[in-house]
Amino acid sequence: MKTTRLLGGQLCALLCLFLLGTATLNAQTSLLWPIKDKAAGSDILFKPQDKIGEELNTEHIFISTTESTEVLAPADGTVISAGLSYNISLSYVLFFTYDGDFDSAIEKNKKAMEEKYGSSRYLTGMVTIKLANGDKINFSGIKLKKLFRTGEKIRRGEVLGTAHYSYKKIPTSSVGLSISSSKGTPSDPMAPFGLKSTFRASTIVKPKAVLTKAEAEADYRRLADAIKEIYPSLTDLMSIEEYDTFVSSEIARLPEKISRKEFGRRIAAFNRKIHDSHLFISTHTHTKVDLPMLPEIFYGKLEGKVMAIMATAKYRSYIGKEIVKINGQAIDSLELYISPSHLVYDGQVASYLDRVLALNYPVLHPQANKNSKKPGTTLTFADGKEVTVPMFKQGNSIPYGREAAGFFNIWGANRHKTQFKLEELNDTTAYIGLSTFELNEVETDEVVAFIRKMRDKEKPSIIFDLRNNSGGSIEVLYAIAREVMEDDTPPRKSYSMVNAHLFKTPTMNLIPSDSLFTGYHPIPGKKGLYLMPKEDPSPSDSTRSIYKGRLYVLTDAKSASASTEFAGRVKYNRRGTVIGRETATTYHCFTAVKFANIELDHSKFTCTIPMVRCVFDETVDDRFPKGRGVIPDIEIPISLAEMHSQDDYLLRRTLEQIRKDL
């Protein structure tokens, strides 16, 4: 059984929440009935609001048909998921990817499924098709005619396979169908086929605007206890005693009544204390937030000092000058306020804070609009000159002039609408820009094919641009890495660790009695459970033909998760040169792979907690210092020159380095 592990905050597909989504398909849309030669509405066994046994069906239709009957695609679309599934309930599904043919995959998993869940008859094929408008049609109960690849185009009326068994509470062969929106909310599966609908959209419960102290304390303890129980890397940040003291002190500060918005701020403070790029506490209050006003001289911390970076036409003469005071307060005494959204880094990573101070300085501290008797912001420069600059509201344009180009180039570097860019820059260098490792199989194959083309052309160097890449699928990472490195598994001391097999904390996406970590075992004298690598790993495929030119990997403080792993592999194996800035995720380990989702009872805030501590290498040395991200071989800190560059500064510097190395 092959399972998909996702990095960068994504949920593991081994155990998914099967909330099959909603409602943007227009009621007038005419979808093709998926059962061949049958009229729309034929042979429906169960529709929304019917009970299947004692279980209420809210969003599926189940269609009765014989096993030999062909199942058709209702519309043109793109496959976004395909494999085997087993519905534990109407709300929860186990999902497995597989290699080979359908019957072999069933046979391979038959024994394990029957020992744990019952008849393997209900281990079946599933496929999800994304339509042009973003809606998704989700099928179960199909013996797939082939293993569809994610990203593969599907045509209306195309045969997906033949009917199978969709759900353990339906003893006859049947096909299950539901529709979801791009946001994943349940939608009407009947009206798009022209049928009179029984679907009822779920009622959204509006959370309380004000919480009592008891309610806020209950939510805070629920969150703190869940992280303490589930999150395996807590002691990297502090001792358990320090954690308990912090939680108690925060609870003691709660007032008798607290607005949900203010409670969200308190939870955000907790998120800053437990900072991890894969741990996410959502405190969105669905209220309109005005963008902060900006001063007509925009300043940031570069090259060890705060300086004017950009300015409106009136203040252009100040660009590049050092600032020593803001509203009368010395720079070195300013207490910076950094919002939780800026703290998506791990361990002792320094580059992310450097980025924040360079690009966000005017909105980071409360002194920007306070402590001054004059309107606007008063800046005192190192030469003693003092100027009070007006503030302006952010709009469609920023009036800072041409200097803003480099500033926005840093924000937008390596952002591609198609998620990646493949280009031969010149006779010596190819460029692969990956905005994410969350690529489908068709996209991954396209990247791999490009690398092989460069291999065959003996292109001397390839640039892998991983700036602003927050991670994605580890399978995609491996597929790309094995095309450019001899061993797709580096010879490092690696292992995984979790806190327990089962957890008491109720979650939104996990079944309490179903262990996700059956292969993990205790080690005497250590806390938690461990999955160690095989002592005799399979030998690498020495006959595999890889690209052997030099690699150049561009990273920055937004290169997280799988991006860090790719850059780390290149640096560890001395396979090429890492250029730019320290990655956002630590090199030695991060916590991800499987996630627990919880909702707080009273505030309705949610939290995604990573469950697996992934250790890649325990060797600490000058090249890989403890608690840090991947440190580039050639570090290029953010500078005034880059801020004012009219082109892609880091890419230009990389091309200059390639010319030196040739």
JOFENWO-V265442 format. One record per pair of residues at least 6 apart in sequence whose C-alpha atoms are under 8 Angstrom apart, sorted by the first residue. I is the first residue (numbers start at 1). J is the second residue. D is the distance in whole Angstrom. If there is no record, write none. Layout:
I;J;D + I;J;D
//
This chain:
1;96;7 + 1;97;7 + 1;98;6 + 1;105;8 + 1;108;8 + 1;109;7 + 2;96;6 + 2;97;6 + 2;98;6 + 2;99;8 + 3;13;7 + 3;14;6 + 3;95;8 + 3;96;6 + 3;97;6 + 3;98;8 + 4;12;7 + 4;13;6 + 4;14;7 + 4;96;8 + 4;97;7 + 4;473;7 + 4;474;8 + 4;475;7 + 5;11;8 + 5;12;5 + 5;13;7 + 5;14;8 + 5;473;6 + 5;474;6 + 5;475;7 + 5;593;5 + 5;594;7 + 6;12;6 + 6;13;8 + 6;472;6 + 6;473;4 + 6;474;6 + 6;592;8 + 6;593;6 + 6;594;8 + 7;471;6 + 7;472;5 + 7;473;6 + 7;474;7 + 7;561;6 + 7;562;6 + 7;592;6 + 7;593;6 + 8;277;7 + 8;278;6 + 8;470;6 + 8;471;5 + 8;472;6 + 8;560;7 + 8;561;5 + 8;562;7 + 8;592;7 + 9;277;8 + 9;278;5 + 9;279;7 + 9;280;8 + 9;592;7 + 9;608;8 + 9;610;8 + 10;472;7 + 10;593;8 + 10;595;8 + 11;593;7 + 11;594;6 + 11;595;6 + 12;593;6 + 12;594;5 + 12;595;7 + 13;94;8 + 13;95;6 + 13;96;8 + 14;94;6 + 14;95;5 + 14;96;6 + 15;92;8 + 15;93;7 + 15;94;5 + 15;95;6 + 15;509;8 + 15;510;7 + 16;92;7 + 16;93;6 + 16;94;6 + 16;95;7 + 16;509;6 + 16;510;8 + 17;91;7 + 17;92;5 + 17;93;7 + 17;508;8 + 17;509;5 + 17;510;8 + 18;90;7 + 18;91;5 + 18;92;5 + 18;93;6 + 19;91;6 + 19;92;8 + 19;184;7 + 19;185;7 + 19;186;7 + 20;59;7 + 20;138;7 + 20;178;6 + 20;179;6 + 20;180;5 + 20;184;7 + 20;185;7 + 20;186;5 + 20;187;8 + 21;136;8 + 21;178;7 + 21;179;6 + 21;180;3 + 21;181;5 + 21;183;8 + 21;184;4 + 21;185;4 + 21;186;3 + 21;187;5 + 22;135;8 + 22;179;6 + 22;180;4 + 22;181;4 + 22;182;8 + 22;183;8 + 22;184;6 + 22;185;4 + 22;186;3 + 22;187;3 + 22;188;6 + 23;179;8 + 23;180;6 + 23;181;6 + 23;185;7 + 23;186;6 + 23;187;4 + 23;188;6 + 24;135;7 + 24;181;6 + 24;187;7 + 25;135;7 + 25;181;8 + 25;187;8 + 25;192;7 + 26;192;7 + 27;191;5 + 27;192;5 + 27;194;8 + 28;191;8 + 28;192;6 + 28;194;7 + 29;192;5 + 29;193;7 + 29;194;8 + 30;192;6 + 30;193;6 + 30;194;7 + 31;74;5 + 31;75;6 + 31;192;6 + 31;193;5 + 32;40;8 + 32;73;7 + 32;74;4 + 32;75;7 + 32;156;7 + 32;157;7 + 32;193;7 + 33;39;7 + 33;40;5 + 33;41;8 + 33;72;8 + 33;74;6 + 33;193;7 + 34;71;5 + 34;72;5 + 34;73;6 + 34;74;6 + 34;157;8 + 35;65;8 + 35;69;7 + 35;70;6 + 35;71;5 + 35;72;6 + 36;69;7 + 36;70;6 + 36;71;6 + 36;72;6 + 40;193;6 + 40;194;8 + 40;195;7 + 41;193;8 + 41;195;7 + 42;63;8 + 43;63;6 + 43;64;5 + 43;65;7 + 44;61;7 + 44;62;6 + 44;63;4 + 44;64;6 + 45;61;8 + 45;62;5 + 45;63;5 + 45;64;6 + 46;52;7 + 46;57;8 + 46;60;8 + 46;61;6 + 46;62;5 + 46;63;7 + 47;57;7 + 47;58;8 + 47;59;8 + 47;60;6 + 47;61;5 + 47;62;7 + 47;198;7 + 47;199;8 + 48;57;5 + 48;58;5 + 48;59;5 + 48;60;6 + 48;61;7 + 48;198;6 + 48;199;5 + 48;200;8 + 49;56;6 + 49;57;5 + 49;58;5 + 49;59;8 + 49;198;7 + 49;199;7 + 49;200;8 + 50;56;6 + 50;57;6 + 50;58;8 + 51;57;6 + 52;169;7 + 53;169;7 + 55;90;8 + 57;90;7 + 58;199;7 + 58;200;7 + 59;178;6 + 59;179;8 + 59;186;6 + 59;187;7 + 59;188;7 + 59;189;7 + 59;199;7 + 60;176;7 + 60;177;6 + 60;178;5 + 60;179;8 + 60;189;7 + 61;176;6 + 61;177;5 + 61;178;7 + 61;189;7 + 61;190;8 + 62;166;8 + 62;174;6 + 62;175;6 + 62;176;4 + 62;177;6 + 63;174;5 + 63;175;5 + 63;176;6 + 64;172;7 + 64;173;6 + 64;174;4 + 64;175;7 + 65;163;7 + 65;173;6 + 65;174;6 + 65;175;8 + 66;163;6 + 66;164;8 + 66;173;6 + 66;174;7 + 67;162;6 + 67;163;5 + 67;164;5 + 67;173;6 + 67;174;8 + 68;162;6 + 68;163;6 + 69;162;5 + 69;163;6 + 70;159;6 + 70;160;7 + 70;161;6 + 70;162;4 + 70;163;6 + 71;142;7 + 71;159;6 + 71;160;6 + 71;161;6 + 71;162;5 + 71;163;6 + 72;156;8 + 72;157;5 + 72;158;5 + 72;159;5 + 72;160;6 + 72;161;8 + 73;154;7 + 73;155;7 + 73;156;5 + 73;157;5 + 73;158;5 + 73;159;6 + 73;160;6 + 74;156;5 + 74;157;6 + 75;131;7 + 75;154;8 + 75;155;6 + 75;156;4 + 75;157;7 + 76;131;7 + 76;132;8 + 76;153;8 + 76;154;6 + 76;155;4 + 76;156;5 + 77;129;6 + 77;130;5 + 77;131;4 + 77;132;6 + 77;153;6 + 77;154;5 + 77;155;7 + 77;156;8 + 78;129;5 + 78;130;5 + 78;131;7 + 78;150;8 + 78;151;6 + 78;152;6 + 78;153;5 + 78;154;6 + 79;127;7 + 79;128;6 + 79;129;5 + 79;130;6 + 79;148;7 + 79;149;7 + 79;150;5 + 79;151;5 + 79;152;5 + 79;153;6 + 79;154;7 + 80;127;8 + 80;128;6 + 80;129;6 + 80;130;6 + 80;150;5 + 80;151;6 + 80;440;7 + 81;126;8 + 81;127;6 + 81;128;5 + 81;129;7 + 81;149;8 + 81;150;6 + 82;97;7 + 82;125;8 + 82;126;6 + 82;127;4 + 82;128;6 + 82;147;7 + 82;148;6 + 82;149;7 + 82;150;7 + 83;95;7 + 83;96;6 + 83;97;5 + 83;98;6 + 83;125;6 + 83;126;6 + 83;127;7 + 83;147;7 + 84;95;6 + 84;96;5 + 84;97;6 + 84;98;7 + 84;123;7 + 84;124;5 + 84;125;5 + 84;126;6 + 85;93;6 + 85;94;5 + 85;95;4 + 85;96;6 + 85;123;6 + 85;124;5 + 85;125;6 + 85;126;6 + 85;140;7 + 86;93;6 + 86;94;5 + 86;95;7 + 86;122;6 + 86;123;5 + 86;124;6 + 86;167;8 + 87;93;4 + 87;94;6 + 87;122;8 + 87;166;8 + 87;167;6 + 87;168;7 + 88;94;7 + 88;117;8 + 88;168;8 + 92;509;8 + 98;105;6 + 99;105;7 + 99;147;8 + 100;147;8 + 101;146;7 + 101;147;7 + 102;125;8 + 102;143;7 + 102;144;7 + 102;145;8 + 102;146;7 + 102;147;7 + 106;120;8 + 106;123;7 + 106;124;8 + 110;120;6 + 111;120;8 + 113;119;7 + 113;120;6 + 113;123;8 + 114;120;6 + 121;165;7 + 122;141;8 + 122;165;5 + 122;166;6 + 122;167;6 + 122;168;6 + 123;165;8 + 124;140;7 + 124;141;5 + 124;142;6 + 124;143;7 + 124;164;7 + 124;165;6 + 124;166;7 + 125;140;6 + 125;141;6 + 125;142;5 + 125;143;5 + 125;144;6 + 125;164;8 + 126;138;8 + 126;139;5 + 126;140;4 + 126;141;7 + 126;142;6 + 126;144;8 + 127;138;6 + 127;139;5 + 127;140;7 + 128;136;6 + 128;137;6 + 128;138;4 + 128;139;6 + 129;136;5 + 129;137;5 + 129;138;7 + 129;154;8 + 130;136;4 + 130;137;7 + 131;137;8 + 134;181;7 + 134;182;5 + 135;179;7 + 135;180;6 + 135;181;4 + 135;182;5 + 136;179;6 + 136;180;5 + 136;181;6 + 136;182;7 + 137;177;7 + 137;178;6 + 137;179;5 + 137;180;7 + 138;177;6 + 138;178;5 + 138;179;6 + 138;180;8 + 139;175;7 + 139;176;6 + 139;177;5 + 139;178;7 + 140;166;5 + 140;175;6 + 140;176;5 + 140;177;7 + 141;163;6 + 141;164;5 + 141;165;5 + 141;166;4 + 141;167;7 + 141;173;8 + 141;174;6 + 141;175;5 + 141;176;6 + 142;160;8 + 142;161;6 + 142;162;6 + 142;163;5 + 142;164;5 + 142;165;7 + 142;166;8 + 142;175;7 + 143;161;5 + 143;162;5 + 143;163;6 + 143;164;6 + 144;160;6 + 144;161;4 + 144;162;7 + 145;159;8 + 145;160;6 + 145;161;4 + 145;162;7 + 146;160;8 + 146;161;8 + 149;440;8 + 149;441;6 + 149;442;7 + 150;440;5 + 150;441;5 + 150;442;6 + 151;440;5 + 151;441;6 + 151;442;5 + 151;443;7 + 152;442;6 + 163;173;7 + 163;174;6 + 163;175;6 + 164;173;5 + 164;174;6 + 164;175;7 + 165;171;8 + 165;172;7 + 165;173;5 + 165;174;5 + 165;175;7 + 166;173;7 + 166;174;6 + 166;175;6 + 166;176;6 + 167;176;8 + 177;189;7 + 178;186;8 + 178;187;8 + 178;188;8 + 178;189;5 + 179;186;7 + 179;187;5 + 179;188;7 + 179;189;5 + 180;186;5 + 180;187;5 + 181;187;7 + 186;201;7 + 186;202;8 + 187;199;8 + 187;201;7 + 188;197;7 + 188;199;6 + 188;200;8 + 188;201;8 + 189;199;8 + 190;196;7 + 190;197;5 + 190;198;8 + 190;199;8 + 191;197;6 + 207;602;7 + 207;603;6 + 207;604;6 + 208;260;7 + 208;602;7 + 208;603;7 + 209;259;6 + 209;260;5 + 209;261;8 + 210;257;7 + 210;258;6 + 210;259;4 + 210;260;5 + 211;257;6 + 211;258;5 + 211;259;6 + 211;260;6 + 211;602;7 + 211;603;7 + 212;256;6 + 212;257;5 + 212;258;6 + 213;254;6 + 213;255;6 + 213;256;5 + 213;257;5 + 213;258;7 + 215;602;6 + 216;254;8 + 216;258;8 + 216;263;7 + 216;602;7 + 216;603;8 + 217;251;6 + 217;254;7 + 219;600;5 + 219;601;6 + 219;602;7 + 219;603;7 + 220;251;7 + 220;267;8 + 221;247;8 + 222;600;7 + 223;600;7 + 223;607;8 + 224;247;7 + 226;505;6 + 227;234;8 + 227;609;7 + 228;234;7 + 229;499;7 + 229;503;7 + 229;505;8 + 230;498;8 + 230;499;6 + 230;500;8 + 230;503;7 + 230;596;8 + 230;609;7 + 230;610;8 + 230;611;6 + 231;498;8 + 231;499;7 + 231;609;6 + 231;610;6 + 231;611;5 + 231;612;8 + 232;497;7 + 232;498;6 + 232;499;5 + 232;528;8 + 232;591;8 + 232;611;6 + 232;612;7 + 232;613;6 + 233;591;7 + 233;613;6 + 234;240;8 + 234;274;8 + 236;347;8 + 237;274;7 + 237;347;7 + 260;285;8 + 260;603;6 + 261;285;6 + 264;283;5 + 264;284;8 + 264;285;8 + 264;605;8 + 265;283;8 + 267;281;8 + 267;283;7 + 268;281;7 + 268;283;7 + 268;339;8 + 268;340;6 + 269;340;7 + 271;280;8 + 271;281;7 + 271;340;7 + 272;340;6 + 272;343;7 + 275;343;7 + 275;344;7 + 275;345;7 + 275;346;7 + 275;347;8 + 276;343;8 + 276;344;6 + 276;345;6 + 276;346;5 + 276;347;7 + 277;343;8 + 277;344;4 + 277;345;5 + 277;346;6 + 277;560;8 + 277;584;8 + 277;585;7 + 278;344;8 + 278;591;7 + 278;592;6 + 278;609;7 + 278;610;6 + 279;607;8 + 279;608;6 + 279;609;5 + 279;610;6 + 280;607;6 + 280;608;5 + 280;609;7 + 281;605;8 + 281;606;6 + 281;607;4 + 281;608;6 + 282;605;6 + 282;606;5 + 282;607;6 + 283;605;6 + 283;606;7 + 284;605;8 + 291;393;8 + 291;394;7 + 292;363;7 + 292;393;7 + 292;394;7 + 293;391;6 + 293;392;5 + 293;393;5 + 293;394;6 + 294;362;7 + 294;363;8 + 294;391;5 + 294;392;5 + 294;393;7 + 294;394;7 + 295;362;7 + 295;376;7 + 295;377;7 + 295;389;6 + 295;390;6 + 295;391;4 + 295;392;6 + 296;311;5 + 296;312;6 + 296;315;7 + 296;389;6 + 296;390;6 + 296;391;6 + 296;392;7 + 296;400;8 + 297;308;6 + 297;309;7 + 297;310;6 + 297;311;4 + 297;312;7 + 297;315;7 + 297;318;8 + 297;319;8 + 297;389;7 + 298;308;6 + 298;309;6 + 298;310;5 + 298;311;6 + 298;362;7 + 299;306;7 + 299;307;5 + 299;308;4 + 299;309;5 + 299;310;7 + 299;358;8 + 299;361;7 + 299;362;7 + 300;306;5 + 300;307;6 + 300;308;7 + 300;309;7 + 300;357;6 + 300;358;4 + 300;359;6 + 300;360;7 + 300;361;5 + 300;362;7 + 301;307;6 + 301;354;8 + 301;357;5 + 301;358;5 + 301;361;7 + 302;358;6 + 302;638;7 + 302;639;6 + 302;640;7 + 303;637;8 + 303;638;8 + 303;639;6 + 305;322;7 + 305;323;8 + 306;322;6 + 306;323;6 + 306;324;7 + 306;331;8 + 307;319;8 + 307;320;6 + 307;321;5 + 307;322;4 + 307;323;5 + 308;318;6 + 308;319;5 + 308;320;5 + 308;321;6 + 308;322;7 + 308;323;7 + 309;319;5 + 309;320;6 + 309;403;8 + 309;640;7 + 309;643;7 + 310;316;7 + 310;319;6 + 310;400;6 + 310;401;8 + 310;403;6 + 310;404;7 + 311;318;8 + 311;319;7 + 311;399;8 + 311;400;5 + 311;401;7 + 312;399;6 + 312;400;5 + 312;401;7 + 313;400;7 + 313;401;7 + 320;640;7 + 321;381;7 + 321;382;8 + 322;381;6 + 322;382;6 + 323;331;8 + 323;379;7 + 323;380;6 + 323;381;4 + 323;382;6 + 324;330;6 + 324;331;5 + 324;379;8 + 324;380;6 + 324;381;6 + 324;382;6 + 325;331;5 + 325;379;6 + 325;380;5 + 325;381;7 + 326;367;7 + 326;368;7 + 326;377;7 + 326;378;6 + 326;379;5 + 326;380;6 + 327;367;7 + 327;368;7 + 327;370;7 + 327;371;6 + 327;372;5 + 327;377;6 + 327;378;5 + 327;379;6 + 327;380;8 + 328;371;8 + 328;372;7 + 328;378;7 + 328;379;8 + 328;380;7 + 334;365;8 + 335;365;7 + 336;364;6 + 336;365;5 + 336;366;8 + 337;364;5 + 337;365;5 + 337;366;7 + 338;364;5 + 338;365;7 + 339;364;7 + 342;356;7 + 343;352;8 + 343;353;8 + 344;584;7 + 345;352;7 + 345;560;8 + 345;584;5 + 345;585;6 + 346;584;7 + 346;585;5 + 346;586;6 + 346;590;8 + 346;627;8 + 346;628;8 + 346;629;8 + 347;585;8 + 347;586;6 + 347;627;5 + 347;628;6 + 348;586;8 + 348;627;5 + 348;628;5 + 349;582;7 + 349;583;8 + 349;584;6 + 349;585;7 + 349;586;7 + 349;627;7 + 349;628;5 + 349;629;6 + 350;582;8 + 350;628;8 + 351;556;8 + 351;557;5 + 351;581;7 + 351;582;6 + 351;583;7 + 351;584;7 + 352;557;5 + 352;558;7 + 352;584;6 + 355;557;7 + 355;638;7 + 358;638;7 + 359;407;8 + 362;368;6 + 368;377;6 + 369;376;6 + 369;377;6 + 372;378;7 + 374;388;7 + 375;388;7 + 375;390;7 + 376;388;6 + 376;389;6 + 376;390;4 + 376;391;5 + 377;388;5 + 377;389;5 + 377;390;7 + 377;391;7 + 378;386;7 + 378;387;6 + 378;388;4 + 378;389;6 + 379;386;6 + 379;387;5 + 379;388;6 + 379;389;8 + 380;386;4 + 380;387;7 + 402;644;8 + 403;643;7 + 403;644;5 + 403;645;8 + 403;646;8 + 404;643;7 + 404;644;7 + 405;643;8 + 405;644;7 + 405;645;7 + 405;646;6 + 406;642;6 + 406;643;4 + 406;644;5 + 406;645;5 + 406;646;6 + 406;647;7 + 406;648;8 + 406;649;8 + 407;642;8 + 407;643;5 + 407;644;7 + 409;647;8 + 409;648;7 + 410;643;8 + 411;468;8 + 412;468;8 + 413;467;6 + 413;468;7 + 413;648;8 + 414;433;6 + 414;434;7 + 414;435;6 + 414;465;7 + 414;466;7 + 414;467;6 + 414;468;7 + 414;469;8 + 415;435;5 + 415;468;7 + 416;433;8 + 416;434;8 + 416;435;6 + 419;434;6 + 419;435;5 + 419;436;6 + 419;439;8 + 420;432;7 + 420;433;5 + 420;434;5 + 420;435;6 + 420;436;8 + 421;431;8 + 421;432;6 + 421;433;5 + 421;434;7 + 422;430;8 + 422;431;6 + 422;432;5 + 422;433;7 + 422;447;7 + 422;450;7 + 423;430;6 + 423;431;5 + 423;432;7 + 424;430;4 + 424;431;6 + 425;431;6 + 427;459;7 + 428;459;6 + 428;460;5 + 428;461;6 + 429;459;6 + 429;460;6 + 429;461;5 + 429;462;6 + 429;463;7 + 430;454;7 + 430;459;7 + 430;461;6 + 430;462;5 + 430;463;6 + 431;462;6 + 431;463;5 + 431;464;6 + 431;465;8 + 432;447;8 + 432;462;7 + 432;463;6 + 432;464;5 + 432;465;6 + 433;463;8 + 433;464;6 + 433;465;5 + 433;466;7 + 434;464;7 + 434;465;6 + 434;466;6 + 434;469;7 + 435;466;7 + 435;467;7 + 435;468;7 + 435;469;5 + 435;470;8 + 436;466;8 + 436;469;5 + 436;470;6 + 436;471;6 + 436;472;6 + 437;469;8 + 437;471;5 + 437;472;4 + 437;473;6 + 437;474;8 + 437;476;6 + 437;477;6 + 437;562;7 + 437;563;8 + 438;471;7 + 438;472;4 + 438;473;5 + 438;476;7 + 439;472;8 + 439;473;7 + 439;476;7 + 444;476;7 + 444;479;8 + 444;480;8 + 447;480;7 + 448;479;8 + 448;480;6 + 448;483;7 + 451;483;7 + 451;547;7 + 452;483;8 + 452;546;8 + 452;547;7 + 454;547;7 + 455;546;7 + 455;547;5 + 455;548;7 + 455;549;8 + 458;547;8 + 458;549;7 + 459;549;7 + 460;549;5 + 460;550;6 + 461;549;5 + 461;550;5 + 461;551;6 + 461;552;7 + 461;658;8 + 462;549;7 + 462;550;7 + 462;551;5 + 462;552;6 + 463;551;6 + 463;552;5 + 463;553;6 + 463;554;7 + 464;551;7 + 464;552;6 + 464;553;5 + 464;554;6 + 465;553;6 + 465;554;5 + 465;555;7 + 466;553;7 + 466;554;6 + 466;555;5 + 466;556;8 + 466;559;6 + 466;563;6 + 467;554;6 + 467;555;5 + 467;556;5 + 467;557;8 + 467;558;6 + 467;559;5 + 468;555;8 + 468;556;7 + 468;557;8 + 468;558;5 + 468;559;5 + 469;558;6 + 469;559;5 + 469;560;6 + 469;563;6 + 470;558;6 + 470;559;5 + 470;560;5 + 470;561;6 + 470;562;7 + 470;563;7 + 471;559;7 + 471;560;6 + 471;561;5 + 471;562;4 + 471;563;5 + 472;561;8 + 472;562;6 + 473;562;7 + 474;562;6 + 477;562;7 + 477;566;7 + 478;488;6 + 481;488;6 + 481;566;7 + 482;488;5 + 482;546;7 + 483;545;8 + 483;546;5 + 483;547;6 + 484;546;5 + 484;547;5 + 484;548;7 + 485;546;7 + 485;547;8 + 485;548;8 + 485;575;7 + 486;540;8 + 486;542;8 + 486;546;7 + 487;540;6 + 488;540;8 + 490;569;7 + 490;573;8 + 492;616;7 + 492;617;5 + 492;618;8 + 493;615;8 + 493;616;6 + 493;617;5 + 493;618;6 + 494;532;7 + 494;533;7 + 494;614;8 + 494;615;5 + 494;616;4 + 494;617;6 + 494;618;8 + 495;530;7 + 495;531;6 + 495;532;5 + 495;533;6 + 495;614;6 + 495;615;5 + 495;616;7 + 496;530;6 + 496;531;5 + 496;532;7 + 496;612;6 + 496;613;6 + 496;614;5 + 496;615;6 + 497;520;8 + 497;528;7 + 497;529;6 + 497;530;5 + 497;531;6 + 497;612;6 + 497;613;5 + 497;614;7 + 498;517;8 + 498;520;8 + 498;528;6 + 498;529;5 + 498;530;7 + 498;611;6 + 498;612;5 + 498;613;6 + 499;527;7 + 499;528;4 + 499;529;6 + 499;611;8 + 500;517;8 + 500;528;6 + 500;529;6 + 501;515;5 + 501;516;7 + 501;517;5 + 501;518;7 + 501;520;8 + 501;529;8 + 502;512;7 + 502;513;7 + 502;514;7 + 502;515;6 + 502;516;8 + 503;512;7 + 504;512;7 + 506;512;7 + 506;598;7 + 507;596;6 + 507;597;5 + 507;598;5 + 507;599;7 + 508;596;8 + 508;597;5 + 508;598;6 + 508;599;7 + 509;596;7 + 509;597;6 + 510;596;7 + 510;597;8 + 519;531;7 + 520;529;5 + 520;530;5 + 520;531;5 + 521;529;5 + 521;530;5 + 521;531;7 + 522;528;6 + 522;529;4 + 522;530;6 + 523;529;7 + 523;530;7 + 550;575;7 + 550;576;6 + 551;570;8 + 551;575;7 + 551;576;4 + 551;577;6 + 552;576;6 + 552;577;5 + 552;578;6 + 552;579;7 + 552;654;8 + 553;567;7 + 553;576;8 + 553;577;6 + 553;578;5 + 553;579;6 + 554;578;6 + 554;579;5 + 554;580;6 + 554;650;8 + 554;651;8 + 555;567;8 + 555;578;7 + 555;579;6 + 555;580;5 + 555;581;6 + 555;582;7 + 555;583;6 + 555;632;8 + 556;580;6 + 556;581;4 + 556;582;6 + 556;583;6 + 556;584;8 + 557;581;6 + 557;582;6 + 557;583;5 + 557;584;5 + 558;583;7 + 558;584;6 + 559;583;5 + 559;584;6 + 559;585;7 + 560;583;6 + 560;584;5 + 560;585;5 + 561;584;8 + 561;585;6 + 561;590;8 + 563;583;8 + 564;583;6 + 564;584;7 + 564;585;6 + 564;586;7 + 564;587;7 + 564;629;7 + 564;630;6 + 565;587;7 + 567;578;7 + 567;630;7 + 568;587;6 + 568;630;6 + 570;576;6 + 570;577;8 + 570;578;8 + 571;577;7 + 571;578;7 + 571;633;8 + 577;632;8 + 577;633;6 + 577;634;7 + 578;631;8 + 578;632;5 + 578;633;5 + 578;634;6 + 579;632;5 + 579;633;6 + 579;634;5 + 579;635;6 + 579;636;7 + 579;654;7 + 580;632;6 + 580;634;6 + 580;635;5 + 580;636;5 + 580;637;7 + 580;650;7 + 581;631;7 + 581;632;6 + 581;635;6 + 581;636;6 + 581;637;6 + 582;628;8 + 582;629;6 + 582;630;5 + 582;631;5 + 582;632;6 + 582;635;8 + 583;629;5 + 583;630;5 + 583;631;7 + 584;629;6 + 585;628;8 + 585;629;5 + 585;630;8 + 586;627;6 + 586;628;5 + 586;629;4 + 586;630;7 + 587;616;8 + 587;617;8 + 587;624;7 + 587;627;8 + 587;628;6 + 587;629;5 + 587;630;5 + 588;615;6 + 588;616;5 + 588;617;5 + 588;618;6 + 588;619;8 + 588;624;8 + 588;626;7 + 588;627;7 + 588;628;8 + 588;629;8 + 589;613;7 + 589;614;5 + 589;615;4 + 589;616;6 + 589;617;7 + 590;613;6 + 590;614;5 + 590;615;7 + 591;610;6 + 591;611;7 + 591;612;5 + 591;613;4 + 591;614;6 + 592;610;5 + 592;611;6 + 592;612;5 + 592;613;7 + 592;614;7 + 593;610;7 + 593;611;7 + 593;612;6 + 594;610;6 + 594;611;5 + 594;612;6 + 595;608;6 + 595;609;5 + 595;610;4 + 595;611;5 + 596;608;6 + 596;609;5 + 596;610;7 + 596;611;7 + 597;606;7 + 597;607;6 + 597;608;5 + 597;609;6 + 598;606;6 + 598;607;5 + 598;608;7 + 599;605;6 + 599;606;4 + 599;607;7 + 600;606;6 + 620;626;6 + 623;631;7 + 624;630;7 + 624;631;7 + 636;650;8 + 642;649;6 + 642;650;8
//
